[in-house]
């Protein structure tokens, strides 16, 4: 079993560290943010992810998983070091890799024996070369290392499952020795015949960006198809079903909605497009997907205005769902943000509810009226909007909903409510790519 250090205890680092420890390795998750480590040592998980608490507890109790702020010591004791710090989007659209560069310098200063340095963070193609240069520039005793790119493909809300039962594991390594060590790290998956793809570093970095950008493109495409369905009287659900049954296309990510958000797709598509222009090979399809996604968010605001029949001045709107997707508390780039901001800008009021993400959204809208149930959020409102497809919204009692609302106007941006039931109870409603009743 290997001694593993994961630097960064955010979404990727914590899930990866806990998952690797579940494979039987001894893992130390290190972070310079003392508050995070304090929470983790006290058995508290700073992010919401189904199954993560149980995974962490199991491996901490087994003595395989620990947490520390002593990053230098964690580097020195490791056989394999995973870099899993954040790479937020810069103002120019590129990924900000300053945290990655800082970690690379620390690794160089503490390289006391041969180690495999592995990047989990999503980084631009070519970052591997920068990391290697920084490590060499900061080495004191002429240490030895190999570099590997091992991109993550974790979906928020099902990240634990994705890590423990992945579709594939991509290992970008130019050294056979490093690849074999990484194979040992993922040995339980290898034994179970999960595909492990061996590439060079640049190819591994490219796979991550190309995969995320393609999925974002599928979402933008089906959203545009949905908008055209509205114009011609077609039902996008049946269109998507007919498309998805084609094995060349598949049904995944063919779900129309208010536009993609989260920590990955917006940032990664921007970084991918920026890199392509920088290299003189513009990716017009990705540029179009980004533009379409921005338009889709604005389109949802216009749909609500059309439903109400005016602007938002003096209106109170119930917003159900703040996270960018269900089973996460992540509100980064959530479509709810533009919807809420538009309502407030025009003099409207918002009553908001999310099963998990109320607290996260308070970091953006501090004075919003946050409620603790959909019933409270819809009480006395002029209209209600579903922005996230939480299961509890799928099963809401429409008869009760109409009773608590001031005006029975519903915008279902996730197409999760029964149109027949909405019509039966006398709602005026709109959705995405289906029938509208005004």
Residue pairs with C-beta under 8 A, 6 or more apart in sequence:
1 24
1 25
1 26
2 25
2 26
2 79
2 80
2 181
2 184
2 185
3 25
3 26
3 28
3 77
3 78
3 79
3 80
4 17
4 20
4 21
4 25
4 26
4 27
4 28
4 78
4 79
4 80
4 81
4 82
4 185
5 27
5 28
5 29
5 30
5 74
5 75
5 77
5 78
5 80
5 81
5 82
6 13
6 16
6 17
6 20
6 27
6 28
6 29
6 30
6 81
6 82
6 84
6 120
7 13
7 30
7 31
7 71
7 74
7 75
7 81
7 82
7 83
7 84
7 85
7 103
7 106
8 30
8 31
8 83
8 84
8 85
8 86
8 99
8 103
8 121
9 17
9 29
9 30
9 31
9 33
9 36
9 37
9 40
9 46
9 67
10 47
10 84
10 85
10 86
11 47
11 49
11 154
11 156
11 159
11 263
11 330
12 84
12 120
12 121
12 152
12 154
13 29
13 31
13 82
13 84
13 85
13 120
14 29
14 40
14 45
14 46
14 47
14 52
14 56
15 49
15 52
15 154
15 159
15 160
15 163
16 82
16 84
16 120
16 152
16 163
17 27
17 28
17 29
17 65
17 82
17 84
18 27
18 52
18 55
18 56
18 59
18 65
18 160
19 55
19 160
19 163
19 164
20 27
20 82
20 185
21 27
21 59
21 62
21 64
21 65
22 55
22 58
22 59
22 64
22 164
23 185
23 186
23 187
23 188
23 189
24 64
24 188
25 64
25 185
26 63
26 64
27 59
27 64
27 65
27 66
28 66
28 67
28 68
28 74
28 77
28 78
29 40
29 65
29 66
29 67
29 68
30 67
30 68
30 69
30 70
30 71
30 74
30 75
31 37
31 67
31 69
31 71
32 69
32 71
33 69
34 69
36 46
37 67
37 68
37 69
39 45
39 46
40 46
40 56
40 67
41 67
43 57
43 60
45 52
45 53
45 56
47 329
47 330
48 328
48 329
48 356
49 156
49 157
49 159
49 160
49 327
49 328
50 157
50 158
50 160
50 327
51 160
51 161
52 159
52 160
55 160
56 65
59 65
60 66
68 74
71 106
72 106
72 109
72 110
75 81
75 106
75 107
75 110
75 111
75 115
76 110
76 112
78 115
79 115
79 116
79 181
80 115
80 116
80 118
80 181
80 182
80 185
81 107
81 115
81 116
81 117
81 118
82 118
82 119
82 120
82 150
83 100
83 103
83 104
83 117
83 118
83 119
83 120
83 121
83 131
84 120
84 121
85 99
85 100
85 102
85 103
85 121
86 99
86 121
87 95
87 96
87 97
87 99
87 100
87 121
87 122
87 123
87 267
88 95
88 96
88 267
89 95
89 96
89 266
89 267
89 270
89 271
90 96
92 274
93 270
93 271
93 273
93 274
94 124
94 271
94 274
94 275
95 122
95 123
95 124
95 267
95 271
97 121
97 123
97 124
97 127
97 130
99 121
100 119
100 121
100 123
100 127
100 131
101 130
101 131
101 134
104 117
104 130
104 131
104 134
104 135
104 138
105 134
105 135
105 137
105 138
106 138
107 115
107 117
107 135
107 138
107 145
108 134
108 135
108 136
108 137
108 138
108 139
108 140
108 143
109 138
109 139
109 140
111 135
111 139
111 140
111 141
111 143
111 144
111 145
112 141
112 143
113 143
113 144
114 143
114 144
114 145
114 146
115 143
115 144
115 145
116 145
116 146
116 147
116 148
116 178
116 181
116 182
117 131
117 135
117 145
117 146
117 147
117 148
118 147
118 148
118 149
118 150
118 182
119 127
119 128
119 131
119 147
119 148
119 149
119 150
119 151
120 150
120 151
120 152
122 151
122 152
122 208
122 209
122 212
122 264
122 267
122 268
123 205
124 205
124 209
124 271
124 275
125 202
125 205
125 206
125 209
125 275
126 202
126 205
127 205
128 147
128 149
128 172
128 201
128 202
128 205
129 201
131 147
132 147
135 145
135 147
146 173
146 174
146 175
146 177
146 178
147 173
147 174
147 178
147 201
148 171
148 172
148 173
148 178
148 179
148 182
148 201
149 170
149 171
149 172
149 173
149 201
149 204
149 205
150 169
150 170
150 171
150 172
150 182
150 204
151 170
151 172
151 204
151 205
151 207
151 208
152 163
152 208
153 162
153 166
153 167
153 168
153 170
153 208
153 211
154 162
154 163
155 162
156 262
156 263
156 325
156 327
156 328
156 330
157 325
157 326
157 327
157 328
158 327
165 194
166 189
166 194
167 195
168 194
168 195
168 196
168 197
169 186
169 189
169 194
169 195
169 196
169 197
170 197
170 199
170 204
170 207
170 208
171 179
171 182
171 183
171 196
171 197
171 198
171 199
171 204
172 199
172 200
172 201
172 202
172 203
172 204
172 205
173 179
173 182
173 198
173 200
173 201
174 200
174 201
179 198
183 190
183 196
186 194
186 196
189 196
190 196
197 207
199 207
208 268
209 268
209 271
209 272
209 275
210 272
212 264
212 265
212 268
212 269
212 272
213 268
213 269
213 272
213 283
213 286
213 289
215 253
215 265
216 260
216 265
216 268
216 269
216 286
216 289
216 290
216 293
217 285
217 286
217 289
218 252
218 253
218 254
219 253
219 255
219 257
219 259
219 260
219 265
219 289
219 293
220 260
220 288
220 289
220 290
220 292
220 293
220 296
221 289
221 292
222 236
222 240
222 253
222 254
222 255
222 256
223 256
223 257
223 259
223 292
223 293
223 296
223 432
224 292
225 236
225 239
225 240
225 256
225 433
226 236
226 256
226 432
226 433
227 296
227 299
227 432
227 433
228 234
229 235
229 236
229 239
229 433
229 434
230 432
230 433
230 434
230 436
234 433
235 433
235 434
235 435
236 256
236 415
236 432
236 433
236 434
237 415
237 433
237 434
239 433
240 251
240 254
240 255
240 256
241 251
243 249
243 251
243 254
244 250
244 251
244 252
244 254
245 251
256 415
256 432
256 433
257 296
257 335
257 389
257 413
257 414
257 415
257 432
258 296
258 297
258 300
258 335
258 339
258 387
258 413
258 414
258 432
259 293
259 294
259 296
259 297
259 300
259 335
260 266
260 293
260 324
260 333
261 324
261 325
261 332
261 333
261 334
261 335
261 337
262 324
262 325
262 328
262 330
262 332
262 333
262 334
263 330
263 332
263 333
265 333
266 290
266 293
266 332
266 333
267 333
269 286
269 289
269 290
270 290
272 283
272 286
273 282
273 283
273 286
273 287
273 290
276 282
276 283
276 286
296 335
297 335
297 338
297 339
298 338
300 335
300 338
300 339
300 385
300 411
300 413
301 338
301 339
301 342
303 411
303 413
303 430
304 312
304 317
304 339
304 343
304 383
304 385
304 411
305 311
305 312
306 430
306 438
307 383
307 409
307 410
307 411
307 428
307 429
307 430
307 438
308 315
308 382
308 383
308 409
311 346
311 347
311 348
312 342
312 343
312 346
312 347
312 348
313 346
313 347
313 348
314 347
314 348
315 343
315 348
315 349
315 382
315 383
316 348
316 349
316 350
316 351
316 380
316 381
316 382
316 406
317 343
317 348
317 349
317 350
317 351
317 381
317 382
317 383
317 384
317 385
318 350
318 351
318 352
318 353
318 374
318 377
318 378
318 381
318 383
318 384
318 385
318 405
319 336
319 339
319 340
319 350
319 351
319 352
319 353
319 377
319 384
319 385
319 387
320 353
320 354
320 374
320 377
320 378
320 384
320 385
320 386
320 387
320 388
320 390
320 393
321 336
321 353
321 354
321 386
321 387
321 388
321 389
321 390
321 393
321 414
322 331
322 334
322 336
322 352
322 353
322 354
322 357
322 358
322 360
322 361
322 387
322 388
323 329
323 330
323 331
323 334
323 336
323 354
323 356
323 357
323 360
323 388
324 330
324 331
324 332
324 333
324 334
324 335
324 336
324 388
325 388
325 389
326 388
326 389
326 390
326 391
327 356
328 356
328 357
329 356
329 357
329 359
329 360
330 357
330 360
331 337
331 357
331 360
331 361
331 363
331 364
334 361
334 387
334 388
335 387
335 413
336 352
336 361
336 387
336 388
337 364
339 385
339 387
340 350
340 352
340 365
340 368
343 349
343 350
344 350
344 365
349 369
350 365
350 368
350 369
351 369
351 371
351 376
351 377
351 378
351 379
351 381
352 358
352 361
352 365
352 368
352 369
352 370
352 371
352 377
353 370
353 371
353 372
353 373
353 374
353 376
353 377
354 361
354 388
354 390
355 390
355 392
357 388
358 370
361 368
361 370
362 368
362 370
371 377
374 392
374 393
374 396
374 401
375 400
375 404
377 384
378 384
378 401
378 404
378 405
379 404
379 405
380 404
380 405
380 406
381 405
381 406
381 407
382 406
382 407
382 409
383 405
383 407
383 409
383 410
383 411
384 401
384 405
384 409
384 410
384 411
385 410
385 411
385 412
385 413
386 393
386 410
386 411
386 412
386 413
386 414
386 416
386 417
387 413
387 414
388 414
389 414
389 416
393 414
393 416
393 417
394 416
394 417
396 417
398 417
398 418
398 421
398 422
398 425
398 427
399 425
401 408
401 410
402 408
402 425
402 426
402 427
408 425
408 426
408 427
408 428
409 427
409 428
409 429
410 417
410 422
410 427
410 428
410 429
410 430
411 429
411 430
411 431
412 429
412 430
412 431
412 432
413 431
413 432
414 432
415 431
415 432
415 433
415 434
417 429
417 431
419 429
419 431
419 434
419 435
419 437
422 429
422 437
423 437
427 437
428 437
428 438
429 436
429 437
430 436
430 437
430 438
